[in-house]
Amino acid sequence: MTSAHAPNTAGRHDRHTSWAAQKPTARAAPTPPPSSATPATPAELAEPTADRTVPQVDDATSAAAGKLSEALEWVERARGALYSFHQLSGRADLILGEALDALREAGHPRLAAEVRRELHGRNVLDGRWTFQIVEEYDDLYYRPFVSTEERVRALLTDGQRHVYEARMKARERSGAGRDPWGPGA
């Protein structure tokens, strides 16, 4: 889900209300394709032709759960950037070690020793190497975010992922005269 898509905001919950206190309401959902009378099974979800619109969930709830999932997607990207930082910094340290060897072999042992004392094995943050930063991010932020998003989906969308997008697909493909869940273009 991207923020470029404007969800239906009719009946949206007050943004200051705790998510735990919000319960799905019996508001009318968009008319789903005929095959979506019951929630999809895990096997059906593996099929690209499965209806994943979760018709019993109202639009505002679908949009809210979708927005939380979008936030998690950005957290995933941030985590990837953090792992890139970890690997890039580690690779730089390995290359620095090679540079120290090259300085020594080129006849500059004192300069190699000075650079080693100044840079080699240095913490990137006070008291920490990048692996410690990655672990702390995972433990303090990433894992709680993932489990919370999963819990919200379990409560609001029967655990289904990308319900907002599934509804968008069904609308757009139906509007273009295509089978919403059929194969092909």
Disulfide bonds with the S-S distance in Angstrom:
none
